[in-house]
Amino acid sequence: MNAFRLLVLCLAVVLAGCASQTQTVKKDPGPLVAADTSRTIDLTNPARDMWDRIRRGYAIPNLQTDLVDYWTDYYASHPQSVLMMSQRAGNYLYHIVNELEKRGLPTELALLPFVESAYNPVAYSKAHAAGLWQFIPSTGRHYNLQQDWWLDQRRDPIASTDAALNYLNYLYEFQGDWYLALASYNWGEGSVRRAIARNATKNLPGDYLSLTMPNETRNYVPKLQAIKNIITDPERYGITLPEVHNEPYFTTVQRSDDIDLEVAAQLAEMSIDDFKLLNPSHNQAIIPAHSAQLLLPSDKVDIFNANLAAYTGKLSNWRVYQPKRGESFSTIAQRHGISIAELRSLNGLSAKQTKSLAQNLLVPIDVNAALPASERGYSDGIA
């Protein structure tokens, strides 16, 4: 090899190395790829924020259909709604993207709660789906999400995200295609497989665009693509995204005592509404010792611990009372020094129900000392 050829070869190697430092999200050839969402991403520098980090992990081909155009225009024409959803998303995006990257999953899946719940952790649908990822009760139980008197982990940001990503990963492996996997998340994998089988009997293709699906499912992937279009190039659509730093928003704090939600919020110097956005899974006014895990903004942890160390009041004003079957609510309320209306409100009791079905009830803790020892604190099976 002469010196000139060696020089040319070395130069080619150097240029290839430089090119590998940047990534361009380009359109793929074919009908399923949007033509106008290409964006050059500089990988030589860390992600500027969470939106930049999400764009770097795109791995689902861009869909281009009339429905995608419709929903892109729809979201772009509602900038305040997009801003509100994006602001709520800021609480959870770092955790969700971290979990996606651990599993090697496409980061645009972090945008799915925009479609599912508008990033509202207490969203509840008429189909009884709950939380950011909108699990119905049966699927939630299948993925080990606790649903009982104390907790509904379908609303827990950490537990529900773990379950949702496990489910989405399973659906992708089951269907072998992200569009079919997403349709399955909305409609059920069995329904999608049956739709594919129906097409097969008619010698029709079994791809996503060829299937006959309910309107909700037909619009589901286009909505996700529309959100992806806007997050990819918000300026193009006149959207201003809120600043979401590429750092953890919340931290887990373990507790070993019962604590009321309101007391915990006060100690963290947060409004009760903001506190519940991070801790929405708790069904009662008290977080019991056996599940006393709190999520706090990272910048509130030291404040919470300092205030807790100096706190001299009661951490909880409530205890669990387990009445006998048939015991009247009026008797229970009178015994614990509250009105029957307060008892009903505290425990979500129907006005038509006058007697206990032996369910657990929250009552004030003030009268504990006057009760028999066997009735103080938690009943068996609750603590």
Secondary structure as a PSIPRED ss2 file (coil, helix, strand):
# PSIPRED VFORMAT (PSIPRED V4.0)

   1 M C   1.000  0.000  0.000
   2 N C   1.000  0.000  0.000
   3 A H   0.000  1.000  0.000
   4 F H   0.000  1.000  0.000
   5 R H   0.000  1.000  0.000
   6 L H   0.000  1.000  0.000
   7 L H   0.000  1.000  0.000
   8 V H   0.000  1.000  0.000
   9 L H   0.000  1.000  0.000
  10 C H   0.000  1.000  0.000
  11 L H   0.000  1.000  0.000
  12 A H   0.000  1.000  0.000
  13 V H   0.000  1.000  0.000
  14 V H   0.000  1.000  0.000
  15 L H   0.000  1.000  0.000
  16 A H   0.000  1.000  0.000
  17 G H   0.000  1.000  0.000
  18 C H   0.000  1.000  0.000
  19 A H   0.000  1.000  0.000
  20 S C   1.000  0.000  0.000
  21 Q C   1.000  0.000  0.000
  22 T E   0.000  0.000  1.000
  23 Q E   0.000  0.000  1.000
  24 T E   0.000  0.000  1.000
  25 V E   0.000  0.000  1.000
  26 K C   1.000  0.000  0.000
  27 K C   1.000  0.000  0.000
  28 D C   1.000  0.000  0.000
  29 P C   1.000  0.000  0.000
  30 G C   1.000  0.000  0.000
  31 P C   1.000  0.000  0.000
  32 L C   1.000  0.000  0.000
  33 V C   1.000  0.000  0.000
  34 A C   1.000  0.000  0.000
  35 A C   1.000  0.000  0.000
  36 D C   1.000  0.000  0.000
  37 T C   1.000  0.000  0.000
  38 S C   1.000  0.000  0.000
  39 R E   0.000  0.000  1.000
  40 T E   0.000  0.000  1.000
  41 I E   0.000  0.000  1.000
  42 D E   0.000  0.000  1.000
  43 L C   1.000  0.000  0.000
  44 T C   1.000  0.000  0.000
  45 N C   1.000  0.000  0.000
  46 P C   1.000  0.000  0.000
  47 A C   1.000  0.000  0.000
  48 R C   1.000  0.000  0.000
  49 D C   1.000  0.000  0.000
  50 M H   0.000  1.000  0.000
  51 W H   0.000  1.000  0.000
  52 D H   0.000  1.000  0.000
  53 R H   0.000  1.000  0.000
  54 I H   0.000  1.000  0.000
  55 R H   0.000  1.000  0.000
  56 R H   0.000  1.000  0.000
  57 G C   1.000  0.000  0.000
  58 Y C   1.000  0.000  0.000
  59 A C   1.000  0.000  0.000
  60 I C   1.000  0.000  0.000
  61 P C   1.000  0.000  0.000
  62 N C   1.000  0.000  0.000
  63 L C   1.000  0.000  0.000
  64 Q C   1.000  0.000  0.000
  65 T C   1.000  0.000  0.000
  66 D H   0.000  1.000  0.000
  67 L H   0.000  1.000  0.000
  68 V H   0.000  1.000  0.000
  69 D H   0.000  1.000  0.000
  70 Y H   0.000  1.000  0.000
  71 W H   0.000  1.000  0.000
  72 T H   0.000  1.000  0.000
  73 D H   0.000  1.000  0.000
  74 Y H   0.000  1.000  0.000
  75 Y H   0.000  1.000  0.000
  76 A H   0.000  1.000  0.000
  77 S C   1.000  0.000  0.000
  78 H C   1.000  0.000  0.000
  79 P H   0.000  1.000  0.000
  80 Q H   0.000  1.000  0.000
  81 S H   0.000  1.000  0.000
  82 V H   0.000  1.000  0.000
  83 L H   0.000  1.000  0.000
  84 M H   0.000  1.000  0.000
  85 M H   0.000  1.000  0.000
  86 S H   0.000  1.000  0.000
  87 Q H   0.000  1.000  0.000
  88 R H   0.000  1.000  0.000
  89 A H   0.000  1.000  0.000
  90 G C   1.000  0.000  0.000
  91 N C   1.000  0.000  0.000
  92 Y C   1.000  0.000  0.000
  93 L H   0.000  1.000  0.000
  94 Y H   0.000  1.000  0.000
  95 H H   0.000  1.000  0.000
  96 I H   0.000  1.000  0.000
  97 V H   0.000  1.000  0.000
  98 N H   0.000  1.000  0.000
  99 E H   0.000  1.000  0.000
 100 L H   0.000  1.000  0.000
 101 E H   0.000  1.000  0.000
 102 K H   0.000  1.000  0.000
 103 R H   0.000  1.000  0.000
 104 G C   1.000  0.000  0.000
 105 L C   1.000  0.000  0.000
 106 P C   1.000  0.000  0.000
 107 T H   0.000  1.000  0.000
 108 E H   0.000  1.000  0.000
 109 L H   0.000  1.000  0.000
 110 A H   0.000  1.000  0.000
 111 L H   0.000  1.000  0.000
 112 L H   0.000  1.000  0.000
 113 P H   0.000  1.000  0.000
 114 F H   0.000  1.000  0.000
 115 V H   0.000  1.000  0.000
 116 E H   0.000  1.000  0.000
 117 S H   0.000  1.000  0.000
 118 A C   1.000  0.000  0.000
 119 Y C   1.000  0.000  0.000
 120 N C   1.000  0.000  0.000
 121 P C   1.000  0.000  0.000
 122 V C   1.000  0.000  0.000
 123 A C   1.000  0.000  0.000
 124 Y E   0.000  0.000  1.000
 125 S C   1.000  0.000  0.000
 126 K C   1.000  0.000  0.000
 127 A C   1.000  0.000  0.000
 128 H C   1.000  0.000  0.000
 129 A C   1.000  0.000  0.000
 130 A E   0.000  0.000  1.000
 131 G C   1.000  0.000  0.000
 132 L C   1.000  0.000  0.000
 133 W C   1.000  0.000  0.000
 134 Q C   1.000  0.000  0.000
 135 F E   0.000  0.000  1.000
 136 I C   1.000  0.000  0.000
 137 P H   0.000  1.000  0.000
 138 S H   0.000  1.000  0.000
 139 T H   0.000  1.000  0.000
 140 G H   0.000  1.000  0.000
 141 R H   0.000  1.000  0.000
 142 H H   0.000  1.000  0.000
 143 Y C   1.000  0.000  0.000
 144 N C   1.000  0.000  0.000
 145 L C   1.000  0.000  0.000
 146 Q C   1.000  0.000  0.000
 147 Q E   0.000  0.000  1.000
 148 D C   1.000  0.000  0.000
 149 W C   1.000  0.000  0.000
 150 W C   1.000  0.000  0.000
 151 L E   0.000  0.000  1.000
 152 D E   0.000  0.000  1.000
 153 Q H   0.000  1.000  0.000
 154 R H   0.000  1.000  0.000
 155 R H   0.000  1.000  0.000
 156 D C   1.000  0.000  0.000
 157 P H   0.000  1.000  0.000
 158 I H   0.000  1.000  0.000
 159 A H   0.000  1.000  0.000
 160 S H   0.000  1.000  0.000
 161 T H   0.000  1.000  0.000
 162 D H   0.000  1.000  0.000
 163 A H   0.000  1.000  0.000
 164 A H   0.000  1.000  0.000
 165 L H   0.000  1.000  0.000
 166 N H   0.000  1.000  0.000
 167 Y H   0.000  1.000  0.000
 168 L H   0.000  1.000  0.000
 169 N H   0.000  1.000  0.000
 170 Y H   0.000  1.000  0.000
 171 L H   0.000  1.000  0.000
 172 Y H   0.000  1.000  0.000
 173 E H   0.000  1.000  0.000
 174 F H   0.000  1.000  0.000
 175 Q H   0.000  1.000  0.000
 176 G C   1.000  0.000  0.000
 177 D C   1.000  0.000  0.000
 178 W H   0.000  1.000  0.000
 179 Y H   0.000  1.000  0.000
 180 L H   0.000  1.000  0.000
 181 A H   0.000  1.000  0.000
 182 L H   0.000  1.000  0.000
 183 A H   0.000  1.000  0.000
 184 S H   0.000  1.000  0.000
 185 Y H   0.000  1.000  0.000
 186 N H   0.000  1.000  0.000
 187 W H   0.000  1.000  0.000
 188 G C   1.000  0.000  0.000
 189 E H   0.000  1.000  0.000
 190 G H   0.000  1.000  0.000
 191 S H   0.000  1.000  0.000
 192 V H   0.000  1.000  0.000
 193 R H   0.000  1.000  0.000
 194 R H   0.000  1.000  0.000
 195 A H   0.000  1.000  0.000
 196 I H   0.000  1.000  0.000
 197 A H   0.000  1.000  0.000
 198 R H   0.000  1.000  0.000
 199 N H   0.000  1.000  0.000
 200 A H   0.000  1.000  0.000
 201 T H   0.000  1.000  0.000
 202 K C   1.000  0.000  0.000
 203 N C   1.000  0.000  0.000
 204 L C   1.000  0.000  0.000
 205 P C   1.000  0.000  0.000
 206 G C   1.000  0.000  0.000
 207 D C   1.000  0.000  0.000
 208 Y H   0.000  1.000  0.000
 209 L H   0.000  1.000  0.000
 210 S H   0.000  1.000  0.000
 211 L C   1.000  0.000  0.000
 212 T C   1.000  0.000  0.000
 213 M C   1.000  0.000  0.000
 214 P C   1.000  0.000  0.000
 215 N H   0.000  1.000  0.000
 216 E H   0.000  1.000  0.000
 217 T H   0.000  1.000  0.000
 218 R H   0.000  1.000  0.000
 219 N H   0.000  1.000  0.000
 220 Y H   0.000  1.000  0.000
 221 V H   0.000  1.000  0.000
 222 P H   0.000  1.000  0.000
 223 K H   0.000  1.000  0.000
 224 L H   0.000  1.000  0.000
 225 Q H   0.000  1.000  0.000
 226 A H   0.000  1.000  0.000
 227 I H   0.000  1.000  0.000
 228 K H   0.000  1.000  0.000
 229 N H   0.000  1.000  0.000
 230 I H   0.000  1.000  0.000
 231 I H   0.000  1.000  0.000
 232 T H   0.000  1.000  0.000
 233 D C   1.000  0.000  0.000
 234 P H   0.000  1.000  0.000
 235 E H   0.000  1.000  0.000
 236 R H   0.000  1.000  0.000
 237 Y H   0.000  1.000  0.000
 238 G C   1.000  0.000  0.000
 239 I C   1.000  0.000  0.000
 240 T C   1.000  0.000  0.000
 241 L C   1.000  0.000  0.000
 242 P C   1.000  0.000  0.000
 243 E C   1.000  0.000  0.000
 244 V C   1.000  0.000  0.000
 245 H C   1.000  0.000  0.000
 246 N C   1.000  0.000  0.000
 247 E C   1.000  0.000  0.000
 248 P C   1.000  0.000  0.000
 249 Y C   1.000  0.000  0.000
 250 F E   0.000  0.000  1.000
 251 T E   0.000  0.000  1.000
 252 T E   0.000  0.000  1.000
 253 V E   0.000  0.000  1.000
 254 Q E   0.000  0.000  1.000
 255 R C   1.000  0.000  0.000
 256 S C   1.000  0.000  0.000
 257 D C   1.000  0.000  0.000
 258 D C   1.000  0.000  0.000
 259 I E   0.000  0.000  1.000
 260 D E   0.000  0.000  1.000
 261 L H   0.000  1.000  0.000
 262 E H   0.000  1.000  0.000
 263 V H   0.000  1.000  0.000
 264 A H   0.000  1.000  0.000
 265 A H   0.000  1.000  0.000
 266 Q H   0.000  1.000  0.000
 267 L H   0.000  1.000  0.000
 268 A C   1.000  0.000  0.000
 269 E C   1.000  0.000  0.000
 270 M C   1.000  0.000  0.000
 271 S C   1.000  0.000  0.000
 272 I H   0.000  1.000  0.000
 273 D H   0.000  1.000  0.000
 274 D H   0.000  1.000  0.000
 275 F H   0.000  1.000  0.000
 276 K H   0.000  1.000  0.000
 277 L H   0.000  1.000  0.000
 278 L H   0.000  1.000  0.000
 279 N C   1.000  0.000  0.000
 280 P C   1.000  0.000  0.000
 281 S C   1.000  0.000  0.000
 282 H E   0.000  0.000  1.000
 283 N C   1.000  0.000  0.000
 284 Q C   1.000  0.000  0.000
 285 A C   1.000  0.000  0.000
 286 I E   0.000  0.000  1.000
 287 I E   0.000  0.000  1.000
 288 P C   1.000  0.000  0.000
 289 A H   0.000  1.000  0.000
 290 H H   0.000  1.000  0.000
 291 S H   0.000  1.000  0.000
 292 A C   1.000  0.000  0.000
 293 Q E   0.000  0.000  1.000
 294 L E   0.000  0.000  1.000
 295 L E   0.000  0.000  1.000
 296 L E   0.000  0.000  1.000
 297 P E   0.000  0.000  1.000
 298 S H   0.000  1.000  0.000
 299 D H   0.000  1.000  0.000
 300 K H   0.000  1.000  0.000
 301 V H   0.000  1.000  0.000
 302 D H   0.000  1.000  0.000
 303 I H   0.000  1.000  0.000
 304 F H   0.000  1.000  0.000
 305 N H   0.000  1.000  0.000
 306 A H   0.000  1.000  0.000
 307 N H   0.000  1.000  0.000
 308 L H   0.000  1.000  0.000
 309 A H   0.000  1.000  0.000
 310 A H   0.000  1.000  0.000
 311 Y C   1.000  0.000  0.000
 312 T C   1.000  0.000  0.000
 313 G C   1.000  0.000  0.000
 314 K C   1.000  0.000  0.000
 315 L C   1.000  0.000  0.000
 316 S C   1.000  0.000  0.000
 317 N C   1.000  0.000  0.000
 318 W E   0.000  0.000  1.000
 319 R E   0.000  0.000  1.000
 320 V E   0.000  0.000  1.000
 321 Y E   0.000  0.000  1.000
 322 Q C   1.000  0.000  0.000
 323 P C   1.000  0.000  0.000
 324 K C   1.000  0.000  0.000
 325 R C   1.000  0.000  0.000
 326 G C   1.000  0.000  0.000
 327 E C   1.000  0.000  0.000
 328 S E   0.000  0.000  1.000
 329 F H   0.000  1.000  0.000
 330 S H   0.000  1.000  0.000
 331 T H   0.000  1.000  0.000
 332 I H   0.000  1.000  0.000
 333 A H   0.000  1.000  0.000
 334 Q H   0.000  1.000  0.000
 335 R H   0.000  1.000  0.000
 336 H C   1.000  0.000  0.000
 337 G C   1.000  0.000  0.000
 338 I C   1.000  0.000  0.000
 339 S C   1.000  0.000  0.000
 340 I H   0.000  1.000  0.000
 341 A H   0.000  1.000  0.000
 342 E H   0.000  1.000  0.000
 343 L H   0.000  1.000  0.000
 344 R H   0.000  1.000  0.000
 345 S H   0.000  1.000  0.000
 346 L H   0.000  1.000  0.000
 347 N H   0.000  1.000  0.000
 348 G C   1.000  0.000  0.000
 349 L C   1.000  0.000  0.000
 350 S C   1.000  0.000  0.000
 351 A C   1.000  0.000  0.000
 352 K C   1.000  0.000  0.000
 353 Q C   1.000  0.000  0.000
 354 T C   1.000  0.000  0.000
 355 K E   0.000  0.000  1.000
 356 S C   1.000  0.000  0.000
 357 L C   1.000  0.000  0.000
 358 A C   1.000  0.000  0.000
 359 Q C   1.000  0.000  0.000
 360 N C   1.000  0.000  0.000
 361 L E   0.000  0.000  1.000
 362 L E   0.000  0.000  1.000
 363 V E   0.000  0.000  1.000
 364 P E   0.000  0.000  1.000
 365 I C   1.000  0.000  0.000
 366 D C   1.000  0.000  0.000
 367 V C   1.000  0.000  0.000
 368 N H   0.000  1.000  0.000
 369 A H   0.000  1.000  0.000
 370 A H   0.000  1.000  0.000
 371 L C   1.000  0.000  0.000
 372 P C   1.000  0.000  0.000
 373 A H   0.000  1.000  0.000
 374 S H   0.000  1.000  0.000
 375 E H   0.000  1.000  0.000
 376 R C   1.000  0.000  0.000
 377 G C   1.000  0.000  0.000
 378 Y C   1.000  0.000  0.000
 379 S C   1.000  0.000  0.000
 380 D C   1.000  0.000  0.000
 381 G C   1.000  0.000  0.000
 382 I C   1.000  0.000  0.000
 383 A C   1.000  0.000  0.000
